[in-house]
Amino acid sequence: MVKEQTPVRDDEALCICKQCPTYFDCGEPLAFCLYESGTSSCITIERGCICPGCPLYRDSGFTRDFYCTLGGEKTQES
């Protein structure tokens, strides 16, 4: 489940998670990339990733993908 943490940025409105082939709506918050360890408890199958095309990704200088299943940028760096 997405851990309750303060997002790195406050512009989740730019999030494109709902357009991703891996995303499925189970009521969790979006913008998984904004949380240090924001993995989903319901998204378990990776069907493709559009993170690199997201404005939040580009503006934040992120380099990873599949934040919904693998966790935030800092989590994946570990």
C-alpha positions as CSV (number, residue, x, y, z in Angstrom):
1,M,0.0,0.0,0.0
2,V,1.2,3.6,-0.6
3,K,2.8,4.8,2.6
4,E,1.5,8.1,4.0
5,Q,4.4,10.4,3.2
6,T,4.7,14.0,2.2
7,P,5.2,14.2,-1.6
8,V,8.4,15.6,-2.9
9,R,6.3,18.1,-4.9
10,D,2.8,19.4,-4.6
11,D,1.7,19.1,-8.2
12,E,0.1,15.7,-8.5
13,A,-2.3,17.3,-11.0
14,L,0.4,16.8,-13.7
15,C,0.4,13.0,-13.0
16,I,-0.3,10.7,-16.0
17,C,-0.5,7.4,-14.0
18,K,-4.1,6.8,-15.1
19,Q,-2.9,6.6,-18.7
20,C,-0.4,3.9,-18.0
21,P,-1.0,0.3,-19.2
22,T,0.2,-1.0,-15.8
23,Y,-2.1,1.3,-13.7
24,F,-5.3,0.0,-12.4
25,D,-7.6,2.0,-10.1
26,C,-8.0,0.5,-6.7
27,G,-8.5,3.7,-4.8
28,E,-4.8,4.4,-4.0
29,P,-3.3,7.9,-4.4
30,L,-1.5,8.6,-7.8
31,A,1.9,10.0,-8.5
32,F,3.8,7.0,-7.1
33,C,7.1,8.7,-8.2
34,L,6.6,11.5,-5.6
35,Y,6.9,9.2,-2.6
36,E,10.1,7.7,-1.4
37,S,8.5,4.2,-1.1
38,G,5.1,4.5,-2.8
39,T,4.6,1.0,-4.1
40,S,1.0,-0.1,-4.8
41,S,-0.6,-2.9,-2.9
42,C,-2.8,-3.8,-5.8
43,I,-0.7,-3.2,-8.9
44,T,1.4,-6.3,-9.3
45,I,1.7,-6.9,-13.0
46,E,3.9,-4.6,-15.1
47,R,2.3,-4.1,-18.5
48,G,4.4,-1.2,-19.7
49,C,5.6,2.1,-18.2
50,I,5.0,5.7,-19.4
51,C,6.9,7.3,-16.5
52,P,9.6,8.8,-18.8
53,G,6.9,10.7,-20.7
54,C,5.4,12.3,-17.5
55,P,6.0,16.1,-16.8
56,L,6.7,15.2,-13.1
57,Y,9.4,12.8,-14.2
58,R,11.1,15.3,-16.5
59,D,10.8,18.2,-14.2
60,S,12.1,16.3,-11.2
61,G,15.1,14.8,-13.0
62,F,14.0,11.2,-12.3
63,T,15.7,8.3,-14.1
64,R,13.9,5.2,-13.0
65,D,10.5,3.7,-14.0
66,F,7.7,1.4,-12.6
67,Y,7.4,3.5,-9.5
68,C,4.1,1.9,-8.7
69,T,5.7,-1.6,-8.3
70,L,9.4,-0.8,-7.5
71,G,9.0,2.3,-5.3
72,G,10.2,5.9,-5.5
73,E,13.4,7.2,-7.1
74,K,15.4,7.1,-3.8
75,T,14.1,3.6,-2.9
76,Q,15.2,2.3,-6.3
77,E,18.7,3.9,-5.9
78,S,19.3,1.7,-2.8
